[in-house]
Structures are given as structure tokens and as C-alpha cells.
């Protein structure tokens, strides 16, 4: 759970607020019962505090709620909803935009000719990113998926999210 909470915080939180242009979907695949997805939508999210125990409590409340059917996102609070389903369900919902699966053995995420501009010019592209915890994802069968790396070294998930946000915030040309 700690890995998921750190990833959620890195994905949504800035130093003094939330990223309104970001949605994080956590997949809870372990334990008894069917797989569950929890979606945190930065555009409408309210009441999420940058404190791991508070976020764990929020996730615990969602887990205690009866699981809705796959594909039906049931609201919990402002900006938080949940649904049944696994990674394939999410990838199906994301099929309209490119999806990057982070893998240290893949080509680099940024284009060979990419450079940092003198001023930040955030990317306006809609791109989905998938990363795993310490377990490999296995085969992913879906269109619009590319494998990309952030370098030769494997990073912790929350650090990888920070690098991706930096690249997107600076408008670095991505190798998609």
C-alpha cells in the first residue's frame, strides 16, 4: 500500500496544491476478492491531504465500500471514484490516447532531438502512463501502447512519476 500511496502523491500533488490536469488510477489486485480500481481525478478532487496515513484511510474507506461492476465508476467523494476491473479494463478505457508503459529496457521516452526550452511550455498532449510496483506487469495486449524508459536504471515508481511530470511540464518532445 505504501508504494501506491507514494505514487498517488507524486502523480497528483505539487508543492502547494494539486495537478488539475492529472488522473491517477490505482489497481488493487492482491488480496481476497475481485480486482478493484480507484480513480483520483485532480480536476475535481477535494479533501485529499499530503499525508500518507490520511490517504491510506481514504483508500481503506473505498475498499470497505461494495465493489461496483466493471466499467461503472461509482463516486465516493469529490474526485474519487471506484470500479471493478483490472489493467485490461483501464487500457480499454484509455484507447483514445497513447499509453506509455515504463520499462528500463525500452527506448528512451524523450525524442533524440529533445531539448529543454528557456521557458516552460507544458505539453498539451493527453498521454497515459502505466507503471508497476515491484511485480512485473507481464504481457499487455492493447493498441496504442509503447514501451519507453527513463534511463538504464530502474527507479522507484514515485521518482519515475516525478521525472515524467518534469518532462511533460517542460514540454519536452516525447518519443511516442
PyMOL commands that set and color helices and strands:
alter all, ss='L'
color gray80, all
select helices_A, chain A and resi 2-12+52-63+87-93+157-169
alter helices_A, ss='H'
color red, helices_A
select strands_A, chain A and resi 13-14+17-18+23-28+36-41+74-77+80-84+98-102+127-130+145-148
alter strands_A, ss='S'
color yellow, strands_A
deselect
rebuild
show_as cartoon
